[in-house]
Amino acid sequence: MCKKIFIAATGQHCGKTTISLSLLHLAKKKYARVGFIKPIGPKVFMLDGVEMDMDAALIASVYGMEADRALMSPVVLGKGYTKRYLSGEINPEAPLESIKKACRELEAKNDFLIIEGSGHGGVGSVVGVNNAQVARTLDAPVIMVASGGIGCVIDSVQLNLSLFQQQGADVKLVLVNKLLPNKREETLGFLRSFFESRQQQVAGAFDYSRTLANPTLLDLSKLLKLPLQGDQQGKNRIIHNIQLGAASSQRVIDTLQDSTLLITTSSRDELIVTTSALYNIPAYRQKLAGLVIPGIAPISAISQKILDDSHIPYIRTLQNTAEVFITLSEHVSKMTADDDEKINLIKATAESVFDFDAIDAMSR
C-alpha cells in the first residue's frame, strides 16, 4: 500500500517545491519506489512534448521521473482553461476525476507519494478543485508550509487552516520555512506555544539562504527573454546583489559586492570597458558576475569588441534602465533543473533539517 503526504502552503514563495525536493531525497533512502504529483498546475511548462506544471517538470527532471510526466500534472491551468471551465465546455467533474485517476495510477506503482499543492489553500477553487478539497479527496495528511516570522505565520496559517478544516482535511504539521538563523529557536518557541495549545504541531524547516533565494544569470536571462552573451559557463552563477551603475566608474567599482550583477546603460562606454577588463582579474570576478546593458543607444564598436573579447556574461536590452532595474529587483527566483548548486544544497541540508521518520509516521 502506498503512503501519501500532501504539501500545502499559506501562499506563493513559501518553499513548497524546496520541501518536496527534500522529502523526495529522504524518502528515496527508505523506499524503493517514490512518486510525485502536483494535482493543480498553474505554471505551464512543456517537458518532452507533455504540457505540465513547471514545478512538476522540475521534480521529473531532477529525479528521473520523466516516464510518469503525464500523471504528475493532471490538471494544468493553461491559457483559456478557466474560461472554458466556467463556460461549461469542461465537465465540472472532469478536473477532480483527472486528479483521482492520476493519483490512483501513481499509488499503484509507488511505495511513497508526495502530493504538492499550489499556492494557498484556496487555489483551484475556480475550477472546483482547491488544495483543501484535493487533500481530503485523496485522503492525504497535510503538511502546511509557512514562511518565516511570527505574526505573519500565525495569521496566514490560521486563515488557511480554516479552509482545510472546513473540507475535513487532516493538517498534521505546520512547517516553518525561511527562518532567520539568529532568531530560529526564539521564533519556533513562540509559534509552538501558540499552535500547540490549539493541538497543532509545529516544526522548523530551512533557514533563509541567499543561495536558495537568489536568481542565476540564466534565470534572469529567461525573465528578460533575452540571450545571455559571453561566457556560458557562468550561466548558473547565483546573483547575490543587483547594482545600478549610475555613479562614476571608480565609485561603481569600489562599491561592488559579492557576486554583483551590474546594470549600466549602453552609453556608459568607460564603465563597460572598465568592467570588461576587470572581469578577468580573479579578485574582481568574485564580485562581478555579469552585466545587463539597457538603452537604445548603440554600444560603440571598440567598446563592443572589448566587451566580447573579455567574455564577461552580459544581457543586452533596448528597455530603459529604470524598467530593467525594477523588473530584476522585484523578481522572485524559481528553481530550475539547471540549478545544480541549489539542488545539491537542498539535498545536503535536508539530512540535518528534517526528521523523515516523524514525517513518514504522519503519512498514510
SULHU-V859036 format. One line per field, one symbol per residue. ss: DSSP state (H for helix, E for strand, C for the rest). psi: psi as a letter, one per 30 degrees, with the letter a starting at -180 (. if undefined). burial: # if it has 9 or more other ideal C-beta (glycine too) atoms within 8 Angstrom, else .. A space follows every 50 residues. Layout:
ss->???
psi->???
burial->???
This chain:
ss->CCEEEEEEECCCCCCHHHHHHHHHHHHHHHCCCEEEECCEECCEEEECCE EEEHHHHHHHHHCCCHHHHHHHCCEECCCCHHHHHHCCCCCCCHHHHHHH HHHHHHHHHCCEEEEECCCCCCCCHHHCCCHHHHHHHCCCCEEEEEECCC HHHHHHHHHHHHHHHHHCCCEEEEEEECECHHHHHHHHHHHHHHHHCCCC EEEECCECCHHHHCCEHHHHHHHHCCCCECCHHHCCCECCEEEECCCCHH HHHHCCCCCEEEECCCCCHHHHHHHHHHCCCHHHHCCEEEEEECCCCCCC HHHHHHHHHHCCCEEECCCCHHHHHHHHHHCCCCCCCCCHHHHHHHHHHH HHHCCHHHHHHHCC
psi->kkklkkjllfalgfgeeeeeeeeeeeeffekejklkkjejjfjkkkjhfk klkeeeeeeeeeghgefgefffifjjiakfeeeeeffgfkkffeeeeeee eeeeeeefglfkkkjkajblffkfefggileeeeeeefhkkkkjkljlad eeeeeeeeeeeeeeeefgkjjekjjklhkkefgeeeeeeeeeeeeffghj kklkbklkkeeeellleeeeeeefhkkjlajffgfgkkjfkkkkifalee eeefgkakikjkjklffieeeeeeeeefegjeefeeejeakkjlkfkkkl eeeeeeeeffgkklkkkflleeeeeeeeefkjkkklffieeeeeeeeeee efekjeeeeeffl.
burial->.##########..###############..#..########..##.#... .############.##.##.#######...##.##....#....##.### ###.###..#.#############..############.#########.. .###.##.###.###.#.#.#.########...#..##.###.###...# .#####.#..##.########.##...#.#...##########.#...#. .##..##.########.##.#########....##.#########...#. ..##.###.######.#.#.#.###.##..#.#.#...#.###.###.## ..##.#..##.##.
